Amino acid sequence: MTRRILLLSMAATSLVVIAFLIPMLYLVRDVTNARAEVAATVEAQSIAAQIGVVGDAALQVSVNGVNTGNDRSTTVFLPGRQIGAPAVRDSDVTAAASREAAFTAAAPGGWAVLVPVGLGDGTKAVVRTFVSTEALNVGVSAAWLELMLLGAGLLLLAGLVAALLGRSLVRPLLAVAGTANTLRHGDLSARATPAGPPEVQLIANALNRLADQISDLLQAERESAADLSHRLRTPLTALKLDAEALPK
């Protein structure tokens, strides 16, 4: 019974942990990715706000400051030139120059945030901030490991609780079985101690009542045998006296 309770508890807990863990793993990944994309968008917007306001030299300093010590790389595409991290003027940059709003696009090895900026001469500049896949997933592996360890801990805790619960159910049953074996070997004074769940206590009380009834029946049988012996004694004595009185 203990093994069955343990297996049932582990199976149920495994289903709950899996149902909880898998969505959490994806949620952690999505939140981390979204955080990286938001940070890249903020950086691109901050650089975009300086275009047309400051000169190329000051803009270069700002872009270099953003790119220094960062796992993202920002490039400003101006008509005929670019400032910042080396990058290819691909189709996404060309598409951004024809748009009014910023957007995010998949790029080889990661994602890119593109922000178009209108210039005074009617042309457009594009700020491109690239985020690599590794940068998007920073901390995801550690968070996944922690969640998996948490799931394993929950399984172990469920197994421990199930084992303790199984023992609390089995011990009273074993005690009742031991009392039944003692009665079977002739010790009618043995009685079970009601303990454990109500159902087990009911069995123990029923066994005790059965033992009491057996004791009462045996006592009644002894009394009946003694009374029968007493009743037979007087006629037998008379027969014996009559037999002795017969002439030899």
C-alpha positions in Angstrom: 0.0 0.0 0.0 2.8 2.4 0.9 4.4 1.8 -2.5 1.1 2.4 -4.3 0.5 5.6 -2.4 4.0 6.8 -3.2 3.7 6.0 -6.9 0.3 7.7 -7.1 1.5 10.8 -5.3 4.7 11.0 -7.4 2.6 10.6 -10.6 0.1 13.3 -9.6 2.9 15.7 -8.5 4.8 15.1 -11.7 1.8 16.1 -13.8 1.4 19.3 -11.7 5.1 20.2 -11.8 5.2 19.6 -15.6 2.0 21.7 -16.1 3.6 24.5 -14.0 7.2 24.2 -15.1 6.8 24.2 -18.9 4.8 27.5 -19.1 7.2 29.0 -16.6 10.2 28.1 -18.7 8.7 29.7 -21.8 7.6 32.7 -19.7 11.1 33.3 -18.4 12.5 33.1 -21.9 9.9 35.5 -23.3 10.4 38.0 -20.5 14.1 38.0 -20.9 13.9 38.4 -24.6 11.4 41.3 -24.2 13.6 43.0 -21.7 16.6 42.8 -24.1 14.5 44.2 -26.9 13.1 47.0 -24.8 16.7 48.0 -23.8 17.8 47.9 -27.4 14.8 50.1 -28.4 15.6 52.6 -25.7 19.2 52.8 -26.9 18.1 53.2 -30.5 15.6 55.9 -29.6 18.1 57.8 -27.5 20.6 57.9 -30.5 17.8 58.8 -32.9 16.9 61.8 -30.8 20.4 63.2 -31.3 20.4 62.9 -35.1 20.1 66.3 -36.8 20.7 68.0 -33.4 24.4 67.3 -32.9 27.2 66.9 -35.4 28.7 63.7 -36.7 31.6 63.9 -34.2 29.3 64.2 -31.2 27.0 61.5 -32.6 30.0 59.2 -33.0 30.9 59.8 -29.3 27.3 59.0 -28.2 27.2 55.8 -30.3 30.6 54.7 -29.1 29.4 55.3 -25.5 26.4 53.1 -26.1 28.4 50.3 -27.7 31.1 50.3 -25.1 30.7 47.6 -22.5 27.5 46.5 -24.0 26.3 43.2 -25.5 24.3 45.2 -28.1 25.7 47.1 -31.2 24.2 50.3 -32.6 24.8 51.7 -36.0 23.5 54.9 -37.6 22.9 54.8 -41.3 23.1 58.2 -42.8 22.8 59.1 -46.5 26.1 57.9 -48.0 27.8 57.0 -44.7 27.4 55.2 -41.4 28.4 55.8 -37.8 29.0 53.2 -35.1 29.4 49.5 -35.2 30.2 48.1 -38.6 27.0 46.7 -40.2 25.6 45.9 -43.6 22.9 48.1 -45.1 20.5 45.2 -45.7 16.9 45.1 -46.9 15.6 45.8 -43.4 17.5 49.1 -43.2 16.2 50.0 -46.6 12.7 49.2 -45.5 13.1 51.2 -42.3 14.0 54.3 -44.4 10.6 54.1 -46.1 8.7 53.8 -42.8 7.6 56.3 -40.1 7.7 54.0 -37.1 10.3 51.8 -35.5 10.1 48.1 -35.8 11.9 44.9 -34.9 13.2 42.4 -37.5 14.9 39.1 -37.3 18.6 39.3 -38.3 21.3 36.6 -38.7 22.3 35.6 -35.2 19.7 37.7 -33.4 17.2 40.5 -33.7 17.6 44.2 -34.8 15.6 47.2 -33.7 15.4 49.8 -36.5 14.3 53.4 -35.9 13.8 55.7 -38.9 14.7 59.4 -38.4 13.6 62.1 -40.9 16.3 64.6 -41.9 15.9 68.2 -42.8 16.6 67.7 -46.5 13.8 65.1 -46.9 16.0 62.1 -46.6 16.0 59.6 -43.7 18.6 58.1 -41.4 18.1 54.8 -39.7 19.3 53.7 -36.3 19.9 50.0 -36.1 20.6 48.3 -32.7 21.4 44.6 -33.0 20.9 42.2 -30.2 22.5 38.7 -30.5 20.7 35.5 -29.6 23.1 35.1 -26.7 22.3 38.6 -25.4 18.5 37.9 -25.7 18.9 34.8 -23.6 21.2 36.1 -20.9 20.2 34.5 -17.6 17.7 32.2 -19.2 19.8 29.0 -18.6 20.3 29.9 -15.0 16.7 30.6 -14.4 15.7 27.3 -16.2 18.1 25.4 -13.9 16.6 27.0 -10.8 13.1 26.1 -12.0 14.1 22.5 -12.7 15.7 22.2 -9.3 12.6 23.6 -7.8 10.5 21.0 -9.6 12.8 18.2 -8.5 12.6 19.5 -4.9 8.8 19.5 -5.1 8.9 15.9 -6.4 11.1 14.9 -3.5 8.9 16.7 -1.0 5.8 15.0 -2.4 7.6 11.6 -2.2 8.5 12.2 1.5 5.0 13.3 2.4 3.5 10.3 0.5 5.9 7.9 2.3 4.9 9.4 5.7 1.2 9.2 4.8 1.6 5.6 3.7 3.3 4.6 6.9 0.6 6.3 9.0 -2.0 4.3 7.1 -0.1 1.0 7.1 1.0 0.9 10.7 -2.5 0.7 12.2 -3.5 -2.0 9.7 -0.4 -4.0 10.6 -1.3 -3.7 14.3 -4.8 -5.0 13.6 -3.4 -7.9 11.6 -1.0 -8.7 14.4 -3.9 -8.8 16.9 -5.8 -11.1 14.6 -2.8 -13.4 14.4 -2.6 -13.5 18.2 -6.2 -14.4 18.5 -5.8 -17.1 15.9 -3.0 -18.7 18.0 -5.4 -18.9 21.0 -4.7 -15.8 23.0 -8.2 -14.5 23.4 -7.1 -11.6 25.7 -5.5 -9.8 22.7 -7.2 -6.6 21.7 -6.5 -4.1 18.9 -5.8 -0.5 19.7 -8.0 1.7 17.5 -5.7 4.2 15.7 -5.2 5.8 12.4 -7.9 6.7 9.9 -11.6 6.2 10.9 -11.9 3.2 8.6 -9.0 1.4 10.3 -10.4 2.3 13.7 -13.7 0.8 12.6 -11.9 -2.5 11.7 -10.1 -2.6 15.0 -13.3 -2.1 17.0 -15.0 -4.8 14.9 -12.2 -7.2 15.6 -12.3 -6.4 19.3 -16.1 -7.0 19.4 -15.5 -10.3 17.6 -12.9 -11.3 20.2 -15.3 -10.4 23.0 -18.1 -12.5 21.4 -15.8 -15.5 21.0 -14.7 -15.2 24.7 -18.3 -15.0 25.7 -19.2 -18.0 23.6 -16.3 -20.0 25.1 -17.3 -19.0 28.6 -20.9 -20.0 28.0 -19.7 -23.4 26.5 -17.6 -24.0 29.6 -20.5 -23.2 31.9 -22.8 -25.4 29.9 -20.3 -28.3 30.0 -19.9 -27.9 33.8 -23.7 -27.9 34.3 -24.1 -30.9 32.1 -21.4 -32.8 34.1 -23.2 -31.9 37.3 -26.5 -33.1 36.0 -25.1 -36.4 34.9 -23.2 -37.0 38.2 -26.4 -37.8 40.3 -27.9 -40.5 38.0 -24.6 -42.1 37.5 -24.0 -42.3 41.3 -27.4 -43.9 41.8 -26.7 -46.4 39.1 -23.4 -47.2 40.7 -25.1 -47.8 44.1 -27.7 -50.0 42.5 -25.0 -52.0 40.7 -23.1 -52.5 43.9 -26.3 -53.7 45.7 -26.9 -56.5 43.3 -26.1 -59.9 44.7 -22.9 -61.4 43.5 
